[in-house]
Amino acid sequence: MFRSKDFLKWSDETIEVVLKKTPVGGALDLLLKDFFNWATRNSIYPLHFGIMCCALEMAVASAPRFDAQRMGVIYRSTPRQCDVLLVNGPVSKKLKPVLRRLYDQMPGPKWVIAMGECAISGGPFWESYNVVPGVDAFIPVDIYIPGCPARPEALIDGFLKLQKMILENKRGLLTGR
């Protein structure tokens, strides 16, 4: 009997072997790579993990005035449905393992956006005994959005940069995940 995690690993490995050893796999990968890239960059699901001031700006970016949903950015509440971890606010040492666990629960491919000075470097709390000096100390960060708090326009610009990064890193079934 397989556990679900073991079954998914086995099926991924089996499908990968079949696709690599048949000419149909290469053709399928070539045909679908652009489609999957288009779908990935136009359906970004960030996990809204707001801690302090930047969480308000993050909410404003989704409001009708800025409307981040027009670019396919739809906030979700569970890490298993998300591909972007949007961190803002100072991360305490007590919160650090929880944030890392959320990152580990996200399916791949996944990206991290550090929004605001607190998430980037600790902000005004950088010398505090219990604040981690930047999220990139324990999670790989792809996009940095400076500001205190970062404006909604900057957040939308960060999403546009993430879409450009996804477009440039075309990955298919056989070329890596």
C-alpha positions in Angstrom: 0.0 0.0 0.0 1.2 3.5 -0.9 0.7 6.6 1.2 -0.5 9.5 -1.0 2.9 11.1 -0.8 4.7 7.9 -1.9 2.2 7.3 -4.7 2.6 10.8 -6.1 6.4 10.4 -6.0 6.2 7.0 -7.7 3.8 8.2 -10.4 5.9 11.3 -11.1 9.0 9.1 -11.6 7.1 6.7 -13.8 5.6 9.3 -16.0 9.0 11.1 -16.3 10.7 7.8 -17.3 8.0 7.1 -19.9 8.2 10.6 -21.4 12.0 10.6 -21.6 12.2 7.2 -23.3 9.6 7.8 -26.0 9.6 10.4 -28.9 6.1 11.3 -28.0 7.3 12.7 -24.6 9.7 15.1 -26.3 7.0 16.3 -28.7 4.5 16.7 -25.9 6.9 18.6 -23.9 7.8 20.9 -26.8 4.1 21.5 -27.6 2.9 22.1 -24.0 5.8 24.1 -22.6 4.6 27.4 -23.8 1.0 26.7 -22.7 2.1 25.8 -19.2 4.3 28.8 -19.0 1.4 31.1 -20.0 -0.9 29.5 -17.5 1.6 29.7 -14.7 2.4 33.4 -15.2 -1.2 34.4 -15.7 -2.5 32.6 -12.6 -0.4 33.7 -9.6 -1.8 32.6 -6.3 0.0 34.3 -3.4 -0.4 33.3 0.2 -1.4 36.5 2.0 0.9 36.4 5.0 0.6 39.9 6.4 2.1 40.8 9.7 2.1 44.6 10.0 1.7 47.7 8.0 2.4 46.2 4.6 -0.5 43.9 5.0 -2.8 46.9 4.6 -1.0 48.0 1.4 -1.3 44.4 0.2 -5.1 44.6 0.8 -5.3 47.9 -1.1 -3.5 46.4 -4.1 -6.4 44.0 -4.4 -9.1 46.7 -4.0 -10.9 48.1 -7.1 -8.5 51.1 -7.5 -5.4 48.9 -8.2 -7.2 45.6 -9.0 -4.3 43.0 -8.9 -6.8 40.4 -10.0 -6.8 41.8 -13.6 -3.3 40.3 -13.9 -4.3 36.9 -12.5 -3.2 37.5 -8.9 -5.7 35.9 -6.6 -4.9 35.6 -2.9 -5.5 32.2 -1.3 -5.6 31.2 2.3 -3.8 27.8 2.4 -0.2 27.1 1.3 -1.3 24.0 -0.6 -3.1 26.2 -3.2 -0.4 28.9 -3.5 2.7 29.3 -5.6 3.9 32.6 -4.2 4.7 33.3 -0.5 4.2 37.1 0.0 6.0 38.0 3.2 5.7 41.4 4.8 6.4 42.7 8.3 9.2 41.8 10.7 9.6 38.1 11.2 10.3 37.1 14.8 12.5 34.1 15.7 9.4 32.4 17.1 7.6 32.9 13.8 10.5 31.8 11.6 9.8 28.0 11.8 6.1 28.5 11.1 7.0 30.6 8.0 9.4 27.9 6.9 6.8 25.2 7.3 4.4 27.2 5.2 7.0 27.5 2.5 7.7 23.8 2.6 3.9 23.0 2.3 3.6 25.0 -1.0 3.8 22.9 -4.2 6.4 23.6 -6.7 7.2 25.7 -8.7 7.1 28.3 -6.0 8.4 31.8 -5.5 8.9 34.2 -2.6 8.3 38.0 -2.5 9.7 40.0 0.4 7.6 43.1 0.7 8.7 46.1 2.8 11.9 46.9 4.7 10.9 44.7 7.6 10.8 41.5 5.5 13.9 42.5 3.5 16.2 43.5 6.4 14.3 43.7 9.6 13.4 47.4 9.1 13.4 49.6 12.2 13.6 46.4 14.3 16.8 45.2 12.7 18.8 45.4 16.0 16.1 43.7 18.1 17.0 40.5 19.8 14.1 38.6 18.5 13.7 39.8 14.9 15.3 37.9 12.0 17.3 40.3 9.8 15.5 39.5 6.6 13.5 36.6 5.2 16.3 35.6 2.9 18.2 34.3 5.9 16.0 31.1 5.9 13.9 31.2 2.7 15.2 31.9 -0.9 13.7 35.2 -2.0 13.0 35.9 -5.7 11.6 39.4 -5.6 12.3 42.3 -3.2 9.8 45.2 -2.9 11.4 48.0 -0.9 9.4 50.6 1.0 8.1 51.3 4.4 5.3 50.4 3.9 5.6 49.4 0.2 3.0 51.1 -1.9 0.4 49.0 -3.8 2.0 50.2 -7.1 5.3 48.7 -6.0 3.5 45.4 -5.2 1.9 45.3 -8.6 5.3 46.1 -10.2 6.7 43.2 -8.2 4.0 40.8 -9.6 4.9 42.1 -13.1 8.6 41.3 -12.5 7.6 37.9 -11.2 5.6 37.3 -14.4 8.6 38.3 -16.5 10.8 36.0 -14.5 8.4 33.1 -15.1 8.3 33.9 -18.8 12.1 33.8 -19.1 12.4 30.5 -17.1 10.4 28.3 -19.4 10.3 24.8 -17.9 8.7 21.8 -19.3 8.0 18.3 -18.3 11.5 17.1 -19.3 13.6 20.2 -18.8 13.3 20.5 -15.0 10.8 21.6 -12.5 
